[in-house]
Amino acid sequence: MEDNKYLPELMAEKDSLDPSFIHATRLVTAEITKIEAGEGSDEEKFVDVVSNKNMKLAQKVLIPVKQFPKVRNF
């Protein structure tokens, strides 16, 4: 969605939210701040695997303990 349409929709959403929805208001405010700062593009980030540089990748992996009881923190 284009930022010029997305930002007014977020503002309207924030105004229409009930004040008791604290977390939703906080999330919408964070999204508005992100769009205003120019960080709103949903571009995927790719890693250059052809270069010979060392790289550090981090990803959180959730492992179902009931299916794999022997796997612990590693």
C-alpha positions as CSV (number, residue, x, y, z in Angstrom):
1,M,0.0,0.0,0.0
2,E,1.3,3.4,-0.8
3,D,2.5,5.6,2.0
4,N,0.4,8.6,0.9
5,K,-2.8,6.5,1.5
6,Y,-1.5,4.4,4.4
7,L,-0.6,7.3,6.7
8,P,-4.1,8.9,6.7
9,E,-5.6,5.5,7.2
10,L,-3.4,5.0,10.2
11,M,-4.3,8.4,11.6
12,A,-8.0,7.7,11.2
13,E,-7.5,4.3,12.8
14,K,-5.7,5.9,15.8
15,D,-8.5,8.4,16.2
16,S,-11.2,5.8,16.0
17,L,-9.6,3.5,18.6
18,D,-11.2,3.3,22.1
19,P,-8.7,4.7,24.7
20,S,-9.0,1.4,26.7
21,F,-7.1,-0.4,23.9
22,I,-3.7,0.7,25.1
23,H,-1.6,-1.8,23.2
24,A,-3.4,-1.3,19.9
25,T,-3.0,2.5,20.2
26,R,0.7,2.0,21.0
27,L,1.2,-0.3,17.9
28,V,-0.6,2.1,15.6
29,T,1.5,5.0,17.0
30,A,4.7,3.0,16.4
31,E,3.6,2.3,12.8
32,I,2.8,6.0,12.2
33,T,6.2,6.9,13.5
34,K,7.9,4.3,11.3
35,I,6.1,5.6,8.2
36,E,6.9,9.2,9.0
37,A,10.6,8.3,9.4
38,G,10.6,6.6,6.0
39,E,11.1,3.1,7.3
40,G,7.8,1.8,6.0
41,S,8.9,0.1,2.9
42,D,8.3,-3.7,2.9
43,E,11.4,-4.4,0.9
44,E,12.9,-7.8,1.5
45,K,16.5,-7.8,2.6
46,F,18.8,-10.1,0.7
47,V,22.2,-11.4,1.6
48,D,24.9,-11.6,-1.0
49,V,25.9,-15.2,-0.9
50,V,28.4,-14.9,-3.8
51,S,30.9,-12.7,-1.9
52,N,33.5,-14.4,0.3
53,K,32.8,-12.1,3.3
54,N,32.0,-13.6,6.6
55,M,28.5,-12.9,7.7
56,K,26.6,-13.2,10.9
57,L,22.9,-14.2,10.7
58,A,20.5,-14.5,13.7
59,Q,17.1,-16.0,13.6
60,K,14.8,-17.1,16.4
61,V,13.6,-20.7,15.9
62,L,10.7,-22.1,17.9
63,I,11.0,-25.9,18.4
64,P,7.9,-27.8,19.8
65,V,9.1,-29.4,23.0
66,K,6.4,-32.1,22.9
67,Q,7.6,-33.4,19.5
68,F,11.3,-33.0,20.2
69,P,11.9,-33.4,24.0
70,K,15.6,-34.0,23.7
71,V,16.3,-30.6,22.0
72,R,17.1,-27.9,24.6
73,N,18.6,-24.5,24.5
74,F,21.6,-24.5,22.2
